[in-house]
């Protein structure tokens, strides 16, 4: 089963979803801004992506600065910020066979299906 953490307002997310469809890959669409991942789901995503919390965050978002997050913030603070404000989670994320890729660029997600 394939899942995409999708934000329809994001061009990269739309491009990634279109790319999956063009390659006949059916994905369950998770609108993560409405259906926020739990802490356990977020930790699983980080493991699947092989990333740290800071690497999964959209650090250029104004909200990141408003929350006074910075290099000195710890992983727990970053995780809580993403749970409270899923807008801070990088997107799109495609999950397949317990592996995940961020669709930046969108073509990178196709590596999951090789």
GUFI-34518 format. One line per field, with one value per residue: residue number from 1; x, y, z of N, C-alpha, C, O, CB in turn. Coordinates in nm, 2 decimals. Each point is the difference from the previous one (the first is absolute). Glycine has a CB too. Layout:
i: (NUM ...)
n_x: (X ...)
n_y: (Y ...)
n_z: (Z ...)
ca_x: (X ...)
ca_y: (Y ...)
ca_z: (Z ...)
c_x: (X ...)
c_y: (Y ...)
c_z: (Z ...)
o_x: (X ...)
o_y: (Y ...)
o_z: (Z ...)
cb_x: (X ...)
cb_y: (Y ...)
cb_z: (Z ...)
END
This chain:
i: (1 2 3 4 5 6 7 8 9 10 11 12 13 14 15 16 17 18 19 20 21 22 23 24 25 26 27 28 29 30 31 32 33 34 35 36 37 38 39 40 41 42 43 44 45 46 47 48 49 50 51 52 53 54 55 56 57 58 59 60 61 62 63 64 65 66 67 68 69 70 71 72 73 74 75 76 77 78 79 80 81 82 83 84 85 86 87 88 89 90 91 92 93 94 95 96 97 98 99 100 101 102 103 104 105 106 107 108 109 110 111 112 113 114)
n_x: (0.08 0.15 -0.05 0.02 0.06 -0.24 0.08 -0.26 0.22 0.25 0.02 0.11 -0.30 -0.06 0.26 -0.07 -0.28 0.11 0.21 -0.22 -0.16 0.25 0.04 -0.35 0.06 -0.34 0.13 -0.22 -0.03 0.14 -0.19 0.32 -0.22 -0.21 0.20 0.20 0.18 -0.12 0.25 -0.03 0.00 0.26 0.16 -0.08 0.11 0.28 0.02 -0.07 0.22 0.25 -0.14 0.14 -0.31 0.19 -0.09 -0.32 0.05 -0.13 0.33 -0.20 -0.26 0.02 -0.01 0.32 -0.02 -0.26 0.16 0.25 0.07 0.31 0.16 -0.15 -0.25 0.09 -0.08 -0.21 -0.02 -0.05 -0.24 -0.16 0.02 -0.13 -0.24 -0.08 0.01 -0.12 0.12 0.27 -0.06 0.24 -0.27 0.12 0.11 -0.02 -0.06 0.12 0.01 -0.05 0.08 -0.10 0.11 -0.04 -0.18 0.33 0.13 -0.28 0.25 0.03 -0.28 0.17 0.19 -0.29 0.03 0.34)
n_y: (-0.12 0.22 0.17 0.25 0.10 0.15 0.30 -0.04 0.24 -0.19 0.11 -0.26 -0.11 0.02 -0.15 -0.26 -0.05 0.00 -0.23 -0.21 0.03 -0.06 -0.30 -0.10 0.16 -0.08 0.25 -0.12 0.33 -0.01 0.29 -0.03 0.26 -0.22 -0.20 0.19 -0.27 -0.09 0.15 -0.26 0.17 0.15 -0.26 -0.12 0.26 -0.03 -0.29 0.07 0.22 -0.19 0.30 0.06 0.06 0.15 -0.18 0.07 0.34 0.11 0.11 0.18 -0.02 0.33 -0.26 0.00 0.28 -0.05 -0.22 0.23 -0.26 0.08 -0.23 -0.03 -0.20 -0.26 -0.16 0.13 0.26 -0.16 -0.17 0.25 0.14 -0.26 -0.01 0.30 -0.01 -0.31 0.29 -0.17 -0.25 0.09 0.00 -0.15 -0.17 -0.19 -0.19 -0.22 -0.24 0.18 0.26 0.29 0.12 0.28 -0.03 0.15 -0.15 -0.11 -0.18 -0.07 -0.18 -0.17 -0.10 -0.15 -0.18 -0.12)
n_z: (0.00 -0.20 0.29 -0.22 0.32 -0.24 0.09 -0.25 0.07 -0.14 -0.32 0.16 0.03 -0.30 -0.09 0.18 -0.12 -0.29 0.06 0.10 -0.27 -0.19 0.14 -0.04 0.32 0.08 0.19 0.22 -0.11 0.31 -0.07 0.19 0.02 0.12 0.15 0.25 -0.10 0.28 0.08 -0.17 -0.27 0.08 0.06 -0.29 -0.15 0.13 -0.10 -0.30 -0.02 0.13 0.17 0.27 0.06 -0.20 -0.25 0.05 -0.01 -0.26 0.15 -0.20 0.22 0.05 0.18 0.04 0.14 0.18 0.17 0.07 -0.26 0.05 -0.08 0.29 -0.12 0.19 -0.24 0.20 -0.17 -0.27 0.11 0.08 -0.29 -0.14 0.21 -0.06 -0.32 -0.19 -0.10 0.10 -0.23 -0.22 -0.18 -0.23 0.23 -0.28 0.27 -0.24 0.25 0.32 -0.22 0.08 -0.27 0.16 -0.29 0.03 -0.31 0.07 -0.07 0.32 -0.04 -0.23 0.26 0.08 -0.28 0.01)
ca_x: (-0.08 0.07 -0.07 0.06 -0.04 -0.03 -0.06 -0.04 0.04 0.14 0.02 0.08 -0.08 -0.09 0.09 0.03 -0.12 -0.02 0.11 -0.04 -0.11 0.05 0.07 -0.10 0.02 -0.12 0.05 -0.10 0.03 -0.02 0.01 0.06 -0.03 -0.13 0.01 0.14 0.06 0.03 0.14 0.05 0.00 0.11 0.13 0.01 0.04 0.14 0.08 -0.01 0.07 0.13 0.02 -0.02 -0.11 0.03 0.01 -0.14 -0.07 0.01 0.06 -0.01 -0.13 0.00 -0.05 0.12 0.06 -0.09 0.01 0.13 0.08 0.13 0.10 0.01 -0.12 0.03 -0.09 -0.13 -0.07 -0.03 -0.11 -0.12 -0.04 -0.06 -0.13 -0.09 -0.01 0.05 0.05 0.14 0.06 0.04 -0.09 -0.08 0.08 -0.06 0.04 -0.03 0.08 0.07 0.10 -0.06 0.08 -0.06 -0.01 0.07 -0.10 -0.11 0.06 0.07 -0.08 -0.01 0.10 -0.06 -0.07 0.09)
ca_y: (0.12 0.13 0.11 0.13 0.11 0.10 0.13 0.03 0.14 0.00 -0.05 -0.12 -0.11 -0.03 -0.07 -0.13 -0.08 -0.02 -0.09 -0.13 -0.04 -0.03 -0.12 -0.11 -0.03 0.05 0.04 0.05 0.14 0.04 0.15 0.00 0.12 -0.03 -0.13 0.01 -0.12 -0.01 0.00 -0.13 0.00 0.09 -0.07 -0.11 0.07 0.04 -0.12 -0.04 0.10 0.01 0.14 0.05 0.09 0.13 -0.03 -0.01 0.12 0.11 0.10 0.14 0.05 0.11 -0.06 -0.06 0.12 0.04 -0.10 0.02 -0.12 0.03 -0.11 -0.04 -0.07 -0.14 -0.08 0.00 0.12 -0.01 -0.09 0.06 0.10 -0.06 -0.06 0.11 0.09 -0.09 0.09 0.00 -0.13 0.01 -0.07 -0.12 -0.12 -0.13 -0.12 -0.13 -0.11 0.05 0.10 0.13 0.10 0.13 0.03 0.12 0.02 -0.11 -0.12 -0.08 -0.10 -0.12 -0.09 -0.10 -0.10 -0.08)
ca_z: (0.00 -0.01 0.06 -0.02 0.09 -0.10 0.02 -0.13 -0.03 -0.03 -0.14 0.00 0.04 -0.12 -0.10 0.05 -0.01 -0.15 -0.04 0.04 -0.08 -0.13 0.01 0.04 0.14 0.08 0.13 0.09 0.03 0.14 0.01 0.13 0.07 0.07 0.07 0.06 0.05 0.15 0.03 -0.05 -0.15 -0.04 0.03 -0.10 -0.12 0.01 -0.02 -0.14 -0.08 0.05 0.03 0.14 -0.01 -0.07 -0.14 -0.05 0.02 -0.09 0.09 -0.06 0.03 0.10 0.13 0.06 0.07 0.10 0.11 0.06 -0.02 -0.06 0.01 0.13 0.03 0.00 -0.09 0.06 -0.04 -0.14 -0.02 0.05 -0.09 -0.12 0.05 0.03 -0.12 -0.10 -0.11 0.01 -0.05 -0.14 -0.09 0.04 0.04 -0.06 0.08 -0.07 0.06 0.12 -0.04 -0.03 -0.07 -0.01 -0.14 -0.03 -0.10 -0.01 -0.06 0.10 0.06 -0.08 0.04 0.09 -0.07 -0.08)
c_x: (0.09 -0.09 0.08 -0.06 -0.01 -0.06 -0.04 0.03 0.14 0.03 0.09 -0.08 -0.10 0.08 0.03 -0.11 -0.03 0.10 -0.04 -0.11 0.05 0.08 -0.09 0.03 -0.12 0.05 -0.12 0.05 -0.03 0.02 0.05 -0.03 -0.13 0.01 0.15 0.05 0.02 0.15 0.07 0.02 0.12 0.14 0.02 0.04 0.14 0.09 0.00 0.08 0.15 0.05 -0.01 -0.12 0.03 0.00 -0.14 -0.08 0.02 0.05 -0.01 -0.14 0.00 -0.04 0.12 0.07 -0.09 0.00 0.13 0.09 0.13 0.09 0.01 -0.12 0.03 -0.11 -0.14 -0.08 -0.04 -0.11 -0.13 -0.05 -0.07 -0.14 -0.11 -0.02 0.05 0.04 0.15 0.07 0.02 -0.10 0.04 0.09 -0.08 0.06 -0.04 0.09 0.09 0.12 -0.07 0.10 -0.08 0.00 0.06 0.14 -0.10 0.06 0.07 -0.08 0.00 0.11 -0.06 -0.05 0.10 0.04)
c_y: (0.13 0.11 0.13 0.10 0.12 0.12 0.06 0.15 0.01 -0.05 -0.12 -0.12 -0.04 -0.07 -0.14 -0.09 -0.03 -0.10 -0.15 -0.05 -0.03 -0.13 -0.12 -0.04 0.06 0.03 0.04 0.14 0.03 0.15 0.03 0.13 -0.02 -0.13 -0.01 -0.13 0.00 0.01 -0.13 -0.01 0.09 -0.06 -0.11 0.07 0.04 -0.12 -0.05 0.09 0.00 0.14 0.03 0.10 0.14 -0.02 -0.02 0.13 0.11 0.13 0.14 0.05 0.11 -0.06 -0.06 0.11 0.05 -0.08 0.01 -0.13 0.05 -0.12 -0.06 -0.08 -0.15 -0.08 0.00 0.12 0.01 -0.09 0.06 0.11 -0.05 -0.06 0.11 0.08 -0.09 0.08 0.00 -0.13 0.02 -0.09 0.00 -0.11 -0.12 -0.11 -0.13 -0.10 0.05 0.08 0.13 0.09 0.13 0.03 0.13 -0.04 -0.11 -0.13 -0.09 -0.11 -0.13 -0.10 -0.11 -0.12 -0.08 -0.13)
c_z: (0.00 0.07 -0.03 0.11 -0.09 0.05 -0.14 -0.04 -0.04 -0.14 -0.01 0.04 -0.12 -0.11 0.04 -0.02 -0.15 -0.05 0.04 -0.09 -0.14 -0.01 0.05 0.14 0.08 0.14 0.08 0.04 0.14 0.00 0.14 0.08 0.08 0.09 0.05 0.05 0.15 0.02 -0.05 -0.15 -0.05 0.03 -0.11 -0.13 0.00 -0.02 -0.14 -0.09 0.04 0.02 0.14 -0.01 -0.07 -0.15 -0.06 0.01 -0.11 0.07 -0.06 0.02 0.11 0.13 0.08 0.09 0.11 0.13 0.07 0.00 -0.07 0.02 0.14 0.05 0.00 -0.08 0.06 -0.03 -0.14 -0.03 0.05 -0.09 -0.13 0.03 0.01 -0.13 -0.12 -0.13 0.00 -0.05 -0.15 -0.08 -0.14 0.04 -0.06 0.08 -0.08 0.07 0.11 -0.03 -0.04 -0.07 0.00 -0.15 -0.04 -0.06 -0.01 -0.05 0.10 0.06 -0.08 0.04 0.10 -0.07 -0.09 0.06)
o_x: (0.10 -0.12 0.12 -0.12 0.10 -0.08 0.09 0.00 0.05 -0.05 -0.03 0.02 -0.02 -0.05 0.00 0.01 -0.03 -0.04 0.02 0.00 -0.05 0.01 0.06 -0.02 -0.01 0.06 -0.09 0.11 -0.11 0.11 -0.08 0.02 -0.02 -0.06 0.08 -0.06 0.02 0.08 0.10 0.10 0.07 0.09 0.12 0.09 0.07 0.10 0.10 0.06 0.08 0.10 -0.06 -0.04 -0.08 -0.03 -0.02 -0.11 0.10 -0.08 0.03 -0.03 0.08 0.05 0.00 0.04 0.05 -0.02 0.02 0.08 0.01 -0.04 0.04 0.00 0.08 -0.10 -0.10 -0.12 -0.11 -0.09 -0.10 -0.12 -0.10 -0.09 -0.11 -0.11 0.12 0.07 0.06 0.12 -0.08 -0.05 0.08 0.12 -0.12 0.12 -0.11 0.13 0.11 0.09 -0.12 0.12 -0.13 0.11 -0.06 0.09 0.03 -0.05 0.01 0.05 -0.03 -0.01 0.06 -0.02 -0.05 0.08)
o_y: (0.00 0.00 0.00 0.02 0.05 0.01 0.04 0.03 0.11 -0.11 -0.09 -0.11 -0.12 -0.10 -0.09 -0.12 -0.11 -0.09 -0.09 -0.12 -0.10 -0.06 -0.10 -0.12 0.12 -0.08 0.07 0.03 -0.01 0.05 0.02 0.01 0.07 0.00 -0.07 -0.07 0.11 0.00 0.00 -0.05 -0.04 0.01 -0.03 -0.06 -0.02 0.01 -0.04 -0.04 0.06 0.05 -0.07 0.04 0.04 0.10 0.02 0.00 0.01 0.08 0.10 0.11 -0.01 0.04 0.00 -0.03 0.03 0.04 -0.08 -0.03 0.09 -0.11 -0.11 -0.07 -0.05 0.06 0.00 0.00 0.05 0.03 -0.01 0.01 0.05 0.00 -0.02 0.06 0.02 -0.06 0.02 -0.01 0.04 -0.10 0.08 -0.01 -0.01 -0.01 -0.01 0.02 -0.04 0.02 -0.01 -0.01 0.00 -0.01 0.09 -0.02 -0.11 -0.11 -0.12 -0.10 -0.11 -0.12 -0.10 -0.11 -0.08 -0.07)
o_z: (0.07 -0.02 -0.01 0.01 -0.05 0.09 -0.08 -0.11 -0.04 -0.04 -0.08 -0.05 -0.02 -0.06 -0.09 -0.05 -0.04 -0.09 -0.08 -0.05 -0.06 -0.11 0.05 0.03 0.01 0.07 -0.04 0.03 0.05 -0.01 0.09 0.12 0.10 0.10 -0.06 0.07 0.06 -0.10 -0.06 -0.06 -0.09 -0.09 -0.04 -0.07 -0.10 -0.06 -0.06 -0.10 -0.08 -0.04 0.08 -0.11 -0.08 -0.07 -0.12 -0.05 -0.06 0.05 0.07 -0.04 0.09 0.10 0.12 0.11 0.11 0.11 0.10 0.08 -0.08 0.04 0.01 0.11 -0.08 -0.05 -0.08 -0.03 -0.04 -0.08 -0.07 -0.02 -0.05 -0.08 -0.04 -0.02 -0.04 -0.09 -0.11 -0.02 -0.07 0.05 -0.04 -0.03 0.02 0.02 -0.05 0.01 0.01 0.08 -0.04 0.02 -0.01 -0.07 -0.05 0.08 0.05 0.05 -0.02 0.05 0.05 -0.04 0.01 0.06 -0.09 -0.05)
cb_x: (-0.29 0.24 -0.21 0.16 0.02 0.05 0.04 -0.18 -0.22 0.10 0.02 0.18 0.03 -0.09 0.10 0.15 -0.06 -0.05 0.15 0.06 -0.11 0.00 0.16 0.00 0.27 -0.22 0.31 -0.17 0.07 -0.03 -0.11 0.16 0.14 -0.06 -0.26 0.01 0.09 -0.29 -0.14 -0.20 -0.32 -0.24 -0.14 -0.26 -0.30 -0.16 -0.15 -0.28 -0.29 -0.05 -0.03 0.29 0.01 0.16 0.24 0.12 -0.08 -0.12 0.12 0.20 -0.18 -0.12 -0.22 -0.01 0.08 -0.12 -0.18 -0.18 -0.21 0.01 0.09 0.14 -0.23 0.21 0.29 0.21 0.24 0.33 0.26 0.19 0.29 0.32 0.23 0.19 -0.08 -0.22 -0.26 -0.15 -0.04 0.30 -0.26 -0.29 0.21 -0.15 0.09 -0.19 -0.12 -0.16 0.28 -0.28 0.24 -0.04 -0.14 -0.21 0.14 -0.12 0.01 0.09 -0.11 -0.08 0.12 -0.04 -0.16 0.01)
cb_y: (-0.13 -0.08 -0.15 -0.06 -0.15 -0.20 0.00 -0.19 -0.03 0.08 0.33 0.24 0.20 0.30 0.32 0.21 0.21 0.33 0.28 0.17 0.24 0.31 0.23 0.05 -0.13 -0.05 0.01 -0.26 0.07 -0.27 0.01 -0.16 0.07 0.11 -0.04 0.31 -0.14 -0.14 0.15 -0.06 0.00 0.18 0.08 -0.09 0.10 0.17 -0.03 -0.05 0.08 -0.27 0.13 -0.07 -0.14 -0.03 -0.12 -0.24 -0.05 -0.18 -0.27 -0.17 -0.22 0.12 -0.05 -0.14 0.03 0.05 -0.07 0.21 -0.24 0.36 0.22 0.27 0.23 -0.03 -0.14 -0.14 0.06 0.02 -0.18 -0.07 0.09 -0.04 -0.17 -0.05 0.20 -0.11 0.12 0.16 -0.17 0.14 -0.02 0.08 0.12 0.11 0.14 0.10 -0.07 -0.22 -0.17 -0.02 -0.17 0.09 -0.22 0.16 0.24 0.29 0.24 0.30 0.29 0.26 0.29 0.30 0.22 0.28)
cb_z: (0.05 -0.20 0.20 -0.26 0.26 -0.24 0.29 0.14 0.20 0.28 0.01 0.11 0.26 0.12 0.03 0.21 0.25 0.07 0.10 0.29 0.19 0.08 -0.01 -0.26 -0.04 -0.21 -0.05 0.06 -0.29 0.11 -0.26 -0.21 -0.28 -0.30 -0.09 -0.01 -0.28 0.14 0.26 0.26 0.08 0.14 0.29 0.18 0.08 0.22 0.29 0.15 0.06 -0.07 -0.31 0.17 0.30 0.27 0.15 0.12 0.30 -0.19 0.01 -0.13 -0.15 -0.28 -0.23 -0.31 -0.32 -0.30 -0.22 0.07 0.06 0.01 -0.20 -0.06 -0.01 0.27 0.01 0.21 0.22 0.03 0.10 0.26 0.14 -0.01 0.16 0.25 0.17 0.18 0.12 0.21 0.25 0.01 0.19 -0.13 0.20 -0.25 0.27 -0.23 -0.23 0.02 -0.03 0.17 -0.14 0.30 0.05 0.10 -0.18 -0.08 -0.19 0.00 0.05 -0.15 -0.03 0.09 0.09 -0.02)
END
